[in-house]
Every structure is written in C-alpha cells, then in structure tokens.
C-alpha cells in the first residue's frame, strides 16, 4: 500500500525534487524530505517555493520544446 502511494506521487509530481536532486547530486528522497520537514517548520512557505519552481520548470520545458532551429524553418 505504501509503495503504491510513493509510486503515485513520483508519477504525478512536477519533477522539482528530481531536478534539484540531480543538480545537487543528492538522492531524490532526501530532497522530498527536506520540503516536507521545512514546510512544517516554516508554515507552508516551502510549498509555495516548490510550486513556483514547478511553474518555472514547466515554462522552461515549454520554451525548449517550442524553439526551432535554423534549419527547421
């Protein structure tokens, strides 16, 4: 049951934890735990930062997809 919940969140997440873990060469689970624990301490501010980072990553992915090369015209 617990494994199904973890799998669901890994598929439905925005990829912020994975991106940050790859960027800082850390485990993804440690980055997720950081967001969870810090959101309890800072009363939800890290959740806002997480959503902002998800928005930025989504825009970045969209911009990379929409770029056309010189020879694509």
mmJSON file of the N, C-alpha and C atoms, coordinates in Angstrom:
{"data_MODEL":{"atom_site":{
"group_PDB":["ATOM","ATOM","ATOM","ATOM","ATOM","ATOM","ATOM","ATOM","ATOM","ATOM","ATOM","ATOM","ATOM","ATOM","ATOM","ATOM","ATOM","ATOM","ATOM","ATOM","ATOM","ATOM","ATOM","ATOM","ATOM","ATOM","ATOM","ATOM","ATOM","ATOM","ATOM","ATOM","ATOM","ATOM","ATOM","ATOM","ATOM","ATOM","ATOM","ATOM","ATOM","ATOM","ATOM","ATOM","ATOM","ATOM","ATOM","ATOM","ATOM","ATOM","ATOM","ATOM","ATOM","ATOM","ATOM","ATOM","ATOM","ATOM","ATOM","ATOM","ATOM","ATOM","ATOM","ATOM","ATOM","ATOM","ATOM","ATOM","ATOM","ATOM","ATOM","ATOM","ATOM","ATOM","ATOM","ATOM","ATOM","ATOM","ATOM","ATOM","ATOM","ATOM","ATOM","ATOM","ATOM","ATOM","ATOM","ATOM","ATOM","ATOM","ATOM","ATOM","ATOM","ATOM","ATOM","ATOM","ATOM","ATOM","ATOM","ATOM","ATOM","ATOM","ATOM","ATOM","ATOM","ATOM","ATOM","ATOM","ATOM","ATOM","ATOM","ATOM","ATOM","ATOM","ATOM","ATOM","ATOM","ATOM","ATOM","ATOM","ATOM","ATOM","ATOM","ATOM","ATOM","ATOM","ATOM","ATOM","ATOM","ATOM","ATOM","ATOM","ATOM","ATOM","ATOM","ATOM","ATOM","ATOM","ATOM","ATOM","ATOM","ATOM","ATOM","ATOM","ATOM","ATOM","ATOM","ATOM","ATOM","ATOM","ATOM","ATOM","ATOM","ATOM","ATOM","ATOM","ATOM","ATOM","ATOM","ATOM","ATOM","ATOM","ATOM","ATOM","ATOM","ATOM","ATOM","ATOM","ATOM","ATOM","ATOM","ATOM","ATOM","ATOM","ATOM","ATOM","ATOM","ATOM","ATOM","ATOM","ATOM","ATOM","ATOM","ATOM","ATOM","ATOM","ATOM","ATOM","ATOM","ATOM","ATOM","ATOM","ATOM","ATOM","ATOM","ATOM","ATOM","ATOM","ATOM","ATOM","ATOM","ATOM","ATOM","ATOM","ATOM","ATOM","ATOM","ATOM","ATOM","ATOM","ATOM","ATOM","ATOM","ATOM","ATOM","ATOM","ATOM","ATOM","ATOM"],
"id":[1,2,3,4,5,6,7,8,9,10,11,12,13,14,15,16,17,18,19,20,21,22,23,24,25,26,27,28,29,30,31,32,33,34,35,36,37,38,39,40,41,42,43,44,45,46,47,48,49,50,51,52,53,54,55,56,57,58,59,60,61,62,63,64,65,66,67,68,69,70,71,72,73,74,75,76,77,78,79,80,81,82,83,84,85,86,87,88,89,90,91,92,93,94,95,96,97,98,99,100,101,102,103,104,105,106,107,108,109,110,111,112,113,114,115,116,117,118,119,120,121,122,123,124,125,126,127,128,129,130,131,132,133,134,135,136,137,138,139,140,141,142,143,144,145,146,147,148,149,150,151,152,153,154,155,156,157,158,159,160,161,162,163,164,165,166,167,168,169,170,171,172,173,174,175,176,177,178,179,180,181,182,183,184,185,186,187,188,189,190,191,192,193,194,195,196,197,198,199,200,201,202,203,204,205,206,207,208,209,210,211,212,213,214,215,216,217,218,219],
"type_symbol":["N","C","C","N","C","C","N","C","C","N","C","C","N","C","C","N","C","C","N","C","C","N","C","C","N","C","C","N","C","C","N","C","C","N","C","C","N","C","C","N","C","C","N","C","C","N","C","C","N","C","C","N","C","C","N","C","C","N","C","C","N","C","C","N","C","C","N","C","C","N","C","C","N","C","C","N","C","C","N","C","C","N","C","C","N","C","C","N","C","C","N","C","C","N","C","C","N","C","C","N","C","C","N","C","C","N","C","C","N","C","C","N","C","C","N","C","C","N","C","C","N","C","C","N","C","C","N","C","C","N","C","C","N","C","C","N","C","C","N","C","C","N","C","C","N","C","C","N","C","C","N","C","C","N","C","C","N","C","C","N","C","C","N","C","C","N","C","C","N","C","C","N","C","C","N","C","C","N","C","C","N","C","C","N","C","C","N","C","C","N","C","C","N","C","C","N","C","C","N","C","C","N","C","C","N","C","C","N","C","C","N","C","C","N","C","C","N","C","C"],
"label_atom_id":["N","CA","C","N","CA","C","N","CA","C","N","CA","C","N","CA","C","N","CA","C","N","CA","C","N","CA","C","N","CA","C","N","CA","C","N","CA","C","N","CA","C","N","CA","C","N","CA","C","N","CA","C","N","CA","C","N","CA","C","N","CA","C","N","CA","C","N","CA","C","N","CA","C","N","CA","C","N","CA","C","N","CA","C","N","CA","C","N","CA","C","N","CA","C","N","CA","C","N","CA","C","N","CA","C","N","CA","C","N","CA","C","N","CA","C","N","CA","C","N","CA","C","N","CA","C","N","CA","C","N","CA","C","N","CA","C","N","CA","C","N","CA","C","N","CA","C","N","CA","C","N","CA","C","N","CA","C","N","CA","C","N","CA","C","N","CA","C","N","CA","C","N","CA","C","N","CA","C","N","CA","C","N","CA","C","N","CA","C","N","CA","C","N","CA","C","N","CA","C","N","CA","C","N","CA","C","N","CA","C","N","CA","C","N","CA","C","N","CA","C","N","CA","C","N","CA","C","N","CA","C","N","CA","C","N","CA","C","N","CA","C","N","CA","C","N","CA","C","N","CA","C","N","CA","C"],
"label_alt_id":[null,null,null,null,null,null,null,null,null,null,null,null,null,null,null,null,null,null,null,null,null,null,null,null,null,null,null,null,null,null,null,null,null,null,null,null,null,null,null,null,null,null,null,null,null,null,null,null,null,null,null,null,null,null,null,null,null,null,null,null,null,null,null,null,null,null,null,null,null,null,null,null,null,null,null,null,null,null,null,null,null,null,null,null,null,null,null,null,null,null,null,null,null,null,null,null,null,null,null,null,null,null,null,null,null,null,null,null,null,null,null,null,null,null,null,null,null,null,null,null,null,null,null,null,null,null,null,null,null,null,null,null,null,null,null,null,null,null,null,null,null,null,null,null,null,null,null,null,null,null,null,null,null,null,null,null,null,null,null,null,null,null,null,null,null,null,null,null,null,null,null,null,null,null,null,null,null,null,null,null,null,null,null,null,null,null,null,null,null,null,null,null,null,null,null,null,null,null,null,null,null,null,null,null,null,null,null,null,null,null,null,null,null,null,null,null,null,null,null],
"label_comp_id":["UNK","UNK","UNK","UNK","UNK","UNK","UNK","UNK","UNK","UNK","UNK","UNK","UNK","UNK","UNK","UNK","UNK","UNK","UNK","UNK","UNK","UNK","UNK","UNK","UNK","UNK","UNK","UNK","UNK","UNK","UNK","UNK","UNK","UNK","UNK","UNK","UNK","UNK","UNK","UNK","UNK","UNK","UNK","UNK","UNK","UNK","UNK","UNK","UNK","UNK","UNK","UNK","UNK","UNK","UNK","UNK","UNK","UNK","UNK","UNK","UNK","UNK","UNK","UNK","UNK","UNK","UNK","UNK","UNK","UNK","UNK","UNK","UNK","UNK","UNK","UNK","UNK","UNK","UNK","UNK","UNK","UNK","UNK","UNK","UNK","UNK","UNK","UNK","UNK","UNK","UNK","UNK","UNK","UNK","UNK","UNK","UNK","UNK","UNK","UNK","UNK","UNK","UNK","UNK","UNK","UNK","UNK","UNK","UNK","UNK","UNK","UNK","UNK","UNK","UNK","UNK","UNK","UNK","UNK","UNK","UNK","UNK","UNK","UNK","UNK","UNK","UNK","UNK","UNK","UNK","UNK","UNK","UNK","UNK","UNK","UNK","UNK","UNK","UNK","UNK","UNK","UNK","UNK","UNK","UNK","UNK","UNK","UNK","UNK","UNK","UNK","UNK","UNK","UNK","UNK","UNK","UNK","UNK","UNK","UNK","UNK","UNK","UNK","UNK","UNK","UNK","UNK","UNK","UNK","UNK","UNK","UNK","UNK","UNK","UNK","UNK","UNK","UNK","UNK","UNK","UNK","UNK","UNK","UNK","UNK","UNK","UNK","UNK","UNK","UNK","UNK","UNK","UNK","UNK","UNK","UNK","UNK","UNK","UNK","UNK","UNK","UNK","UNK","UNK","UNK","UNK","UNK","UNK","UNK","UNK","UNK","UNK","UNK","UNK","UNK","UNK","UNK","UNK","UNK"],
"label_asym_id":["A","A","A","A","A","A","A","A","A","A","A","A","A","A","A","A","A","A","A","A","A","A","A","A","A","A","A","A","A","A","A","A","A","A","A","A","A","A","A","A","A","A","A","A","A","A","A","A","A","A","A","A","A","A","A","A","A","A","A","A","A","A","A","A","A","A","A","A","A","A","A","A","A","A","A","A","A","A","A","A","A","A","A","A","A","A","A","A","A","A","A","A","A","A","A","A","A","A","A","A","A","A","A","A","A","A","A","A","A","A","A","A","A","A","A","A","A","A","A","A","A","A","A","A","A","A","A","A","A","A","A","A","A","A","A","A","A","A","A","A","A","A","A","A","A","A","A","A","A","A","A","A","A","A","A","A","A","A","A","A","A","A","A","A","A","A","A","A","A","A","A","A","A","A","A","A","A","A","A","A","A","A","A","A","A","A","A","A","A","A","A","A","A","A","A","A","A","A","A","A","A","A","A","A","A","A","A","A","A","A","A","A","A","A","A","A","A","A","A"],
"label_entity_id":["1","1","1","1","1","1","1","1","1","1","1","1","1","1","1","1","1","1","1","1","1","1","1","1","1","1","1","1","1","1","1","1","1","1","1","1","1","1","1","1","1","1","1","1","1","1","1","1","1","1","1","1","1","1","1","1","1","1","1","1","1","1","1","1","1","1","1","1","1","1","1","1","1","1","1","1","1","1","1","1","1","1","1","1","1","1","1","1","1","1","1","1","1","1","1","1","1","1","1","1","1","1","1","1","1","1","1","1","1","1","1","1","1","1","1","1","1","1","1","1","1","1","1","1","1","1","1","1","1","1","1","1","1","1","1","1","1","1","1","1","1","1","1","1","1","1","1","1","1","1","1","1","1","1","1","1","1","1","1","1","1","1","1","1","1","1","1","1","1","1","1","1","1","1","1","1","1","1","1","1","1","1","1","1","1","1","1","1","1","1","1","1","1","1","1","1","1","1","1","1","1","1","1","1","1","1","1","1","1","1","1","1","1","1","1","1","1","1","1"],
"label_seq_id":[1,1,1,2,2,2,3,3,3,4,4,4,5,5,5,6,6,6,7,7,7,8,8,8,9,9,9,10,10,10,11,11,11,12,12,12,13,13,13,14,14,14,15,15,15,16,16,16,17,17,17,18,18,18,19,19,19,20,20,20,21,21,21,22,22,22,23,23,23,24,24,24,25,25,25,26,26,26,27,27,27,28,28,28,29,29,29,30,30,30,31,31,31,32,32,32,33,33,33,34,34,34,35,35,35,36,36,36,37,37,37,38,38,38,39,39,39,40,40,40,41,41,41,42,42,42,43,43,43,44,44,44,45,45,45,46,46,46,47,47,47,48,48,48,49,49,49,50,50,50,51,51,51,52,52,52,53,53,53,54,54,54,55,55,55,56,56,56,57,57,57,58,58,58,59,59,59,60,60,60,61,61,61,62,62,62,63,63,63,64,64,64,65,65,65,66,66,66,67,67,67,68,68,68,69,69,69,70,70,70,71,71,71,72,72,72,73,73,73],
"pdbx_PDB_ins_code":[null,null,null,null,null,null,null,null,null,null,null,null,null,null,null,null,null,null,null,null,null,null,null,null,null,null,null,null,null,null,null,null,null,null,null,null,null,null,null,null,null,null,null,null,null,null,null,null,null,null,null,null,null,null,null,null,null,null,null,null,null,null,null,null,null,null,null,null,null,null,null,null,null,null,null,null,null,null,null,null,null,null,null,null,null,null,null,null,null,null,null,null,null,null,null,null,null,null,null,null,null,null,null,null,null,null,null,null,null,null,null,null,null,null,null,null,null,null,null,null,null,null,null,null,null,null,null,null,null,null,null,null,null,null,null,null,null,null,null,null,null,null,null,null,null,null,null,null,null,null,null,null,null,null,null,null,null,null,null,null,null,null,null,null,null,null,null,null,null,null,null,null,null,null,null,null,null,null,null,null,null,null,null,null,null,null,null,null,null,null,null,null,null,null,null,null,null,null,null,null,null,null,null,null,null,null,null,null,null,null,null,null,null,null,null,null,null,null,null],
"Cartn_x":[0.825,0.0,0.87,1.869,2.741,3.524,3.958,4.698,3.823,2.539,1.626,1.475,1.445,1.337,2.591,3.755,5.017,5.085,4.699,4.712,3.766,2.586,1.626,2.215,2.829,3.393,4.595,5.374,6.5,6.025,4.936,4.409,3.699,3.039,2.23,2.981,4.179,4.906,5.373,5.797,6.209,7.657,8.395,9.787,10.748,10.258,11.119,12.14,11.7,12.617,13.677,13.274,14.219,15.226,14.742,15.63,16.644,16.177,17.083,18.065,17.593,18.479,19.585,19.248,20.272,21.228,20.683,21.502,22.527,22.098,22.977,23.615,23.395,23.968,23.564,22.268,21.701,20.658,20.156,19.058,17.753,16.842,15.554,14.752,14.833,14.06,14.508,15.787,16.269,15.75,15.652,15.119,13.634,12.9,11.481,11.285,12.113,12.012,12.34,13.295,13.6,12.379,11.674,10.483,9.393,9.232,8.191,8.502,9.727,10.073,10.118,10.651,10.733,9.356,8.408,7.064,6.363,6.685,6.129,6.731,8.009,8.692,8.332,8.309,8.111,6.658,5.744,4.302,3.94,4.402,3.95,4.737,5.689,6.479,7.23,7.832,8.498,7.538,6.281,5.306,5.105,5.055,4.948,6.186,7.362,8.596,8.604,8.098,8.028,7.121,5.968,5.042,5.61,6.32,6.97,8.055,8.825,9.854,9.215,8.08,7.381,6.9,6.407,5.965,7.143,8.267,9.441,9.965,9.976,10.429,9.489,8.197,7.226,7.396,7.606,7.827,9.128,10.152,11.441,11.304,10.552,10.329,9.537,8.554,7.755,8.611,9.478,10.33,11.317,11.873,12.799,12.091,10.843,10.091,9.695,9.41,8.932,10.048,11.294,12.391,12.557,12.75,13.023,14.448,15.076,16.458,16.502,17.68,17.869,17.391,17.572,17.24,15.819,15.073,13.694,12.688,13.088,12.143,11.676],
"Cartn_y":[-1.199,0.0,1.264,1.276,2.445,2.642,1.543,1.629,2.193,1.868,2.41,3.919,4.398,5.837,6.551,5.983,6.585,6.62,5.534,5.481,6.509,6.685,7.67,9.074,9.442,10.781,10.988,9.948,10.089,10.329,9.713,9.92,11.258,11.725,12.921,14.186,14.051,15.246,16.039,17.229,18.132,17.924,17.106,16.867,17.814,18.595,19.564,18.842,17.866,17.127,16.396,15.795,15.091,16.055,17.203,18.203,18.709,19.038,19.545,18.475,17.235,16.148,15.911,15.971,15.816,17.002,18.197,19.411,19.409,18.975,18.99,17.635,16.654,15.32,14.688,14.647,14.083,13.04,12.349,11.418,12.194,11.736,12.413,12.359,11.258,11.12,12.145,12.474,13.465,14.861,15.173,16.479,16.554,15.484,15.459,15.602,14.893,15.015,16.429,17.074,18.457,19.351,19.206,20.011,19.707,18.457,18.091,18.665,18.429,18.911,20.436,21.059,22.524,23.16,22.487,23.063,23.026,22.042,22.034,23.141,23.377,24.396,25.805,26.02,27.367,27.644,26.827,27.005,27.202,26.308,26.284,27.105,27.877,28.674,27.799,26.667,25.817,25.226,25.046,24.554,25.599,26.849,27.933,27.976,27.805,27.771,26.571,25.428,24.227,24.457,25.058,25.32,26.341,27.335,28.318,27.656,26.761,26.039,25.12,24.509,23.657,24.478,25.663,26.544,26.946,27.279,27.67,26.508,25.291,24.138,23.834,24.024,23.782,24.802,26.053,27.082,26.807,26.391,26.08,24.92,23.886,22.746,23.167,24.04,24.529,25.346,26.197,27.033,26.194,25.151,24.285,23.53,23.15,22.402,23.297,24.559,25.451,26.11,25.97,26.556,25.813,26.58,25.979,26.31,25.376,25.572,26.37,26.676,27.453,26.685,25.389,24.581,24.038,24.31,23.83,24.705,25.862,26.814,26.373],
"Cartn_z":[0.0,0.0,0.0,0.876,0.968,-0.327,-0.94,-2.194,-3.312,-3.317,-4.324,-4.17,-2.939,-2.686,-3.175,-2.88,-3.318,-4.84,-5.483,-6.943,-7.541,-6.931,-7.411,-7.362,-6.248,-6.124,-7.026,-7.281,-8.193,-9.62,-10.004,-11.347,-11.486,-10.445,-10.518,-10.113,-9.591,-9.166,-10.372,-10.131,-11.204,-11.622,-10.931,-11.266,-10.585,-9.65,-8.965,-8.097,-7.349,-6.468,-7.278,-8.376,-9.227,-9.835,-10.295,-10.888,-9.864,-8.668,-7.639,-7.173,-7.082,-6.663,-7.686,-8.958,-9.99,-9.999,-9.782,-9.798,-8.658,-7.451,-6.282,-5.994,-6.899,-6.763,-5.425,-5.172,-3.949,-4.315,-3.294,-3.5,-3.546,-4.386,-4.533,-3.247,-2.529,-1.29,-0.238,-0.209,0.754,0.426,-0.84,-1.25,-0.888,-1.124,-0.766,0.736,1.51,2.965,3.426,2.768,3.107,2.916,1.791,1.549,2.57,2.922,3.886,5.26,5.759,7.096,7.164,6.136,6.171,6.033,5.391,5.304,6.652,7.487,8.833,9.688,9.516,10.321,9.855,8.55,8.014,7.624,8.049,7.856,6.376,5.524,4.143,3.151,3.568,2.623,1.619,2.029,1.033,0.004,0.37,-0.603,-1.697,-1.308,-2.281,-3.181,-2.594,-3.382,-4.319,-3.854,-4.686,-5.886,-5.661,-6.762,-7.743,-7.225,-8.089,-8.942,-8.331,-9.086,-10.122,-9.787,-10.748,-11.935,-11.681,-12.752,-13.64,-13.03,-13.798,-14.642,-14.087,-14.857,-16.007,-15.784,-16.844,-17.975,-17.625,-18.641,-19.386,-18.664,-19.283,-20.27,-19.882,-20.765,-21.997,-21.81,-22.936,-23.894,-23.354,-24.204,-24.999,-24.384,-25.105,-26.218,-25.974,-26.97,-28.14,-27.869,-28.916,-29.738,-29.301,-30.069,-31.375,-32.406,-33.713,-34.106,-34.721,-35.166,-36.448,-36.859,-38.082,-39.306,-39.313,-40.473,-40.395,-39.331,-39.205,-39.918,-40.379,-40.975,-42.307],
"occupancy":[1.0,1.0,1.0,1.0,1.0,1.0,1.0,1.0,1.0,1.0,1.0,1.0,1.0,1.0,1.0,1.0,1.0,1.0,1.0,1.0,1.0,1.0,1.0,1.0,1.0,1.0,1.0,1.0,1.0,1.0,1.0,1.0,1.0,1.0,1.0,1.0,1.0,1.0,1.0,1.0,1.0,1.0,1.0,1.0,1.0,1.0,1.0,1.0,1.0,1.0,1.0,1.0,1.0,1.0,1.0,1.0,1.0,1.0,1.0,1.0,1.0,1.0,1.0,1.0,1.0,1.0,1.0,1.0,1.0,1.0,1.0,1.0,1.0,1.0,1.0,1.0,1.0,1.0,1.0,1.0,1.0,1.0,1.0,1.0,1.0,1.0,1.0,1.0,1.0,1.0,1.0,1.0,1.0,1.0,1.0,1.0,1.0,1.0,1.0,1.0,1.0,1.0,1.0,1.0,1.0,1.0,1.0,1.0,1.0,1.0,1.0,1.0,1.0,1.0,1.0,1.0,1.0,1.0,1.0,1.0,1.0,1.0,1.0,1.0,1.0,1.0,1.0,1.0,1.0,1.0,1.0,1.0,1.0,1.0,1.0,1.0,1.0,1.0,1.0,1.0,1.0,1.0,1.0,1.0,1.0,1.0,1.0,1.0,1.0,1.0,1.0,1.0,1.0,1.0,1.0,1.0,1.0,1.0,1.0,1.0,1.0,1.0,1.0,1.0,1.0,1.0,1.0,1.0,1.0,1.0,1.0,1.0,1.0,1.0,1.0,1.0,1.0,1.0,1.0,1.0,1.0,1.0,1.0,1.0,1.0,1.0,1.0,1.0,1.0,1.0,1.0,1.0,1.0,1.0,1.0,1.0,1.0,1.0,1.0,1.0,1.0,1.0,1.0,1.0,1.0,1.0,1.0,1.0,1.0,1.0,1.0,1.0,1.0,1.0,1.0,1.0,1.0,1.0,1.0],
"B_iso_or_equiv":[0.0,0.0,0.0,0.0,0.0,0.0,0.0,0.0,0.0,0.0,0.0,0.0,0.0,0.0,0.0,0.0,0.0,0.0,0.0,0.0,0.0,0.0,0.0,0.0,0.0,0.0,0.0,0.0,0.0,0.0,0.0,0.0,0.0,0.0,0.0,0.0,0.0,0.0,0.0,0.0,0.0,0.0,0.0,0.0,0.0,0.0,0.0,0.0,0.0,0.0,0.0,0.0,0.0,0.0,0.0,0.0,0.0,0.0,0.0,0.0,0.0,0.0,0.0,0.0,0.0,0.0,0.0,0.0,0.0,0.0,0.0,0.0,0.0,0.0,0.0,0.0,0.0,0.0,0.0,0.0,0.0,0.0,0.0,0.0,0.0,0.0,0.0,0.0,0.0,0.0,0.0,0.0,0.0,0.0,0.0,0.0,0.0,0.0,0.0,0.0,0.0,0.0,0.0,0.0,0.0,0.0,0.0,0.0,0.0,0.0,0.0,0.0,0.0,0.0,0.0,0.0,0.0,0.0,0.0,0.0,0.0,0.0,0.0,0.0,0.0,0.0,0.0,0.0,0.0,0.0,0.0,0.0,0.0,0.0,0.0,0.0,0.0,0.0,0.0,0.0,0.0,0.0,0.0,0.0,0.0,0.0,0.0,0.0,0.0,0.0,0.0,0.0,0.0,0.0,0.0,0.0,0.0,0.0,0.0,0.0,0.0,0.0,0.0,0.0,0.0,0.0,0.0,0.0,0.0,0.0,0.0,0.0,0.0,0.0,0.0,0.0,0.0,0.0,0.0,0.0,0.0,0.0,0.0,0.0,0.0,0.0,0.0,0.0,0.0,0.0,0.0,0.0,0.0,0.0,0.0,0.0,0.0,0.0,0.0,0.0,0.0,0.0,0.0,0.0,0.0,0.0,0.0,0.0,0.0,0.0,0.0,0.0,0.0,0.0,0.0,0.0,0.0,0.0,0.0],
"pdbx_formal_charge":[null,null,null,null,null,null,null,null,null,null,null,null,null,null,null,null,null,null,null,null,null,null,null,null,null,null,null,null,null,null,null,null,null,null,null,null,null,null,null,null,null,null,null,null,null,null,null,null,null,null,null,null,null,null,null,null,null,null,null,null,null,null,null,null,null,null,null,null,null,null,null,null,null,null,null,null,null,null,null,null,null,null,null,null,null,null,null,null,null,null,null,null,null,null,null,null,null,null,null,null,null,null,null,null,null,null,null,null,null,null,null,null,null,null,null,null,null,null,null,null,null,null,null,null,null,null,null,null,null,null,null,null,null,null,null,null,null,null,null,null,null,null,null,null,null,null,null,null,null,null,null,null,null,null,null,null,null,null,null,null,null,null,null,null,null,null,null,null,null,null,null,null,null,null,null,null,null,null,null,null,null,null,null,null,null,null,null,null,null,null,null,null,null,null,null,null,null,null,null,null,null,null,null,null,null,null,null,null,null,null,null,null,null,null,null,null,null,null,null],
"auth_seq_id":[1,1,1,2,2,2,3,3,3,4,4,4,5,5,5,6,6,6,7,7,7,8,8,8,9,9,9,10,10,10,11,11,11,12,12,12,13,13,13,14,14,14,15,15,15,16,16,16,17,17,17,18,18,18,19,19,19,20,20,20,21,21,21,22,22,22,23,23,23,24,24,24,25,25,25,26,26,26,27,27,27,28,28,28,29,29,29,30,30,30,31,31,31,32,32,32,33,33,33,34,34,34,35,35,35,36,36,36,37,37,37,38,38,38,39,39,39,40,40,40,41,41,41,42,42,42,43,43,43,44,44,44,45,45,45,46,46,46,47,47,47,48,48,48,49,49,49,50,50,50,51,51,51,52,52,52,53,53,53,54,54,54,55,55,55,56,56,56,57,57,57,58,58,58,59,59,59,60,60,60,61,61,61,62,62,62,63,63,63,64,64,64,65,65,65,66,66,66,67,67,67,68,68,68,69,69,69,70,70,70,71,71,71,72,72,72,73,73,73],
"auth_comp_id":["UNK","UNK","UNK","UNK","UNK","UNK","UNK","UNK","UNK","UNK","UNK","UNK","UNK","UNK","UNK","UNK","UNK","UNK","UNK","UNK","UNK","UNK","UNK","UNK","UNK","UNK","UNK","UNK","UNK","UNK","UNK","UNK","UNK","UNK","UNK","UNK","UNK","UNK","UNK","UNK","UNK","UNK","UNK","UNK","UNK","UNK","UNK","UNK","UNK","UNK","UNK","UNK","UNK","UNK","UNK","UNK","UNK","UNK","UNK","UNK","UNK","UNK","UNK","UNK","UNK","UNK","UNK","UNK","UNK","UNK","UNK","UNK","UNK","UNK","UNK","UNK","UNK","UNK","UNK","UNK","UNK","UNK","UNK","UNK","UNK","UNK","UNK","UNK","UNK","UNK","UNK","UNK","UNK","UNK","UNK","UNK","UNK","UNK","UNK","UNK","UNK","UNK","UNK","UNK","UNK","UNK","UNK","UNK","UNK","UNK","UNK","UNK","UNK","UNK","UNK","UNK","UNK","UNK","UNK","UNK","UNK","UNK","UNK","UNK","UNK","UNK","UNK","UNK","UNK","UNK","UNK","UNK","UNK","UNK","UNK","UNK","UNK","UNK","UNK","UNK","UNK","UNK","UNK","UNK","UNK","UNK","UNK","UNK","UNK","UNK","UNK","UNK","UNK","UNK","UNK","UNK","UNK","UNK","UNK","UNK","UNK","UNK","UNK","UNK","UNK","UNK","UNK","UNK","UNK","UNK","UNK","UNK","UNK","UNK","UNK","UNK","UNK","UNK","UNK","UNK","UNK","UNK","UNK","UNK","UNK","UNK","UNK","UNK","UNK","UNK","UNK","UNK","UNK","UNK","UNK","UNK","UNK","UNK","UNK","UNK","UNK","UNK","UNK","UNK","UNK","UNK","UNK","UNK","UNK","UNK","UNK","UNK","UNK","UNK","UNK","UNK","UNK","UNK","UNK"],
"auth_asym_id":["A","A","A","A","A","A","A","A","A","A","A","A","A","A","A","A","A","A","A","A","A","A","A","A","A","A","A","A","A","A","A","A","A","A","A","A","A","A","A","A","A","A","A","A","A","A","A","A","A","A","A","A","A","A","A","A","A","A","A","A","A","A","A","A","A","A","A","A","A","A","A","A","A","A","A","A","A","A","A","A","A","A","A","A","A","A","A","A","A","A","A","A","A","A","A","A","A","A","A","A","A","A","A","A","A","A","A","A","A","A","A","A","A","A","A","A","A","A","A","A","A","A","A","A","A","A","A","A","A","A","A","A","A","A","A","A","A","A","A","A","A","A","A","A","A","A","A","A","A","A","A","A","A","A","A","A","A","A","A","A","A","A","A","A","A","A","A","A","A","A","A","A","A","A","A","A","A","A","A","A","A","A","A","A","A","A","A","A","A","A","A","A","A","A","A","A","A","A","A","A","A","A","A","A","A","A","A","A","A","A","A","A","A","A","A","A","A","A","A"],
"auth_atom_id":["N","CA","C","N","CA","C","N","CA","C","N","CA","C","N","CA","C","N","CA","C","N","CA","C","N","CA","C","N","CA","C","N","CA","C","N","CA","C","N","CA","C","N","CA","C","N","CA","C","N","CA","C","N","CA","C","N","CA","C","N","CA","C","N","CA","C","N","CA","C","N","CA","C","N","CA","C","N","CA","C","N","CA","C","N","CA","C","N","CA","C","N","CA","C","N","CA","C","N","CA","C","N","CA","C","N","CA","C","N","CA","C","N","CA","C","N","CA","C","N","CA","C","N","CA","C","N","CA","C","N","CA","C","N","CA","C","N","CA","C","N","CA","C","N","CA","C","N","CA","C","N","CA","C","N","CA","C","N","CA","C","N","CA","C","N","CA","C","N","CA","C","N","CA","C","N","CA","C","N","CA","C","N","CA","C","N","CA","C","N","CA","C","N","CA","C","N","CA","C","N","CA","C","N","CA","C","N","CA","C","N","CA","C","N","CA","C","N","CA","C","N","CA","C","N","CA","C","N","CA","C","N","CA","C","N","CA","C","N","CA","C","N","CA","C","N","CA","C","N","CA","C","N","CA","C"],
"pdbx_PDB_model_num":[1,1,1,1,1,1,1,1,1,1,1,1,1,1,1,1,1,1,1,1,1,1,1,1,1,1,1,1,1,1,1,1,1,1,1,1,1,1,1,1,1,1,1,1,1,1,1,1,1,1,1,1,1,1,1,1,1,1,1,1,1,1,1,1,1,1,1,1,1,1,1,1,1,1,1,1,1,1,1,1,1,1,1,1,1,1,1,1,1,1,1,1,1,1,1,1,1,1,1,1,1,1,1,1,1,1,1,1,1,1,1,1,1,1,1,1,1,1,1,1,1,1,1,1,1,1,1,1,1,1,1,1,1,1,1,1,1,1,1,1,1,1,1,1,1,1,1,1,1,1,1,1,1,1,1,1,1,1,1,1,1,1,1,1,1,1,1,1,1,1,1,1,1,1,1,1,1,1,1,1,1,1,1,1,1,1,1,1,1,1,1,1,1,1,1,1,1,1,1,1,1,1,1,1,1,1,1,1,1,1,1,1,1,1,1,1,1,1,1]
}}}
